[in-house]
Amino acid sequence: QVQLVESGGGLVQPGGSLRLSCAASGIIFRIYAMGWYRQAPGKQRELVAVITSDGTTNYADSVKGRFTISRDNAKNTAYLQMNSLKPEDTAVYCCNAKRATIGNDFWGQGTQVTVSS
């Protein structure tokens, strides 16, 4: 059974930082691309950042220079370090594991991030 469990969300003031974690089980973690997506109320889900199995990263323009995605294959965990948070970063953040070559695409339940003073 595949599980992706996010943690680390919460309430933070503008300019603050949070680190999200996504712990994976039931998959060969190292061969999956890991992504973080977010969905704000009334908006479509959007890709925030992705890290491939070989460590290549890509970011949405809105978070470049502020967010950093990383992975620890020994711990089967992906991370999203979020700095200089803005109110517009408020959303539910979900973890995704994808192995396109075999058609596998898994999602976590999500963790709420609220940026407010």
N, C-alpha and C positions, 0 to 999 in steps of 0.2 A: 504494500500500500504506500503510495507516494504522499508525502506530507511536506508542505512548505509552511513554516511558522514564523511570522514576523513579530518583532518586538522592538521596543525603543521609542515608540511614538509618545506624544504627550502635548502639553501646553508649554509654549515657550514665547518669550517676548521678542519683538522684532530686533534683529541683529544677533540673536542667540544662535545656539548650535544644538543639534541632535544627531545621534548616530543610530540608524536603523540596522537591525540584523534580520537575516532570513536563514533559518536553520532548515536544511533539507534532509529528508530521509526517504529511502525506498528507490533512489535513483543512483546511477553512477555519476556523482556530482561533477567530477572533473571534466566530463565530456559535454556538459550542458552549458549553453550560453545562459547567463543570469541577467535578468532585467528588473528594474524598478519602474513601476507605472504609478500614476496618481489620477484620482478623479475628485474634482471639487463639485459641490452641489450645483446642479443645473448645467454642468459641463460634461463634455465627452472625456473618456479616459485618454490620457496622453502618456507617451513614453518619456521617462525622466532620464534614465541612463541604462546602458547595457554594457556588460563585459563578456567577451567571448571566452571559449575554452582555452584559447592561447593568451588571454590577458588583454586583448585589444579592447579599448573603451570608446564609447560614444555617448554624447550628452545632448539633451535638448538645449537650444540656444539660451533659453530662459534661466538655466542653472549653471551654465559654463562658468568656471572660475569660482563657483561657490560650493558645488557638490562634488564629491568624489566617490566613485564606486570601486569596490575592491572585493576580492574573494580569498578565502582560505580553504584550499582543497583538503587539507588535513582535517579540518573541522567541519567540512560540508556546509560552510556558511558563507553567505554573501553579505556585504555591508554597504550602507549608503551614509557617508559622512556629509552632513548638511550644515554649512556655515552661513553666516550673514543672512539668516532667514528673514523672509518678508511676509507680510500678511497674505499676499497672493500665492504663497506656497502652501497655504492651508488646504488640506485634502486628505482623503484616505489613500495611503500608499500601499501598493500591493507588489509582492514579489512574483516573478515569473521565471520558470525554468523551461528552456526550449532546446530541443534537438531536432532541427528541421529535417534532417536526413532520414529519420525514422518516424516522423510525424508526431512526435511527443511534445506536448505543450501543457504545462501544469501551472496552477495558480495558488497562491496563499489567500487567506481570508482578509488580510489587510490590517493596517494599523493607522489610527487617526493621528494626524499632525495638525495642530492648531497654533497659528502664530498670531498673537494678539497681546496688546498691552492692557 
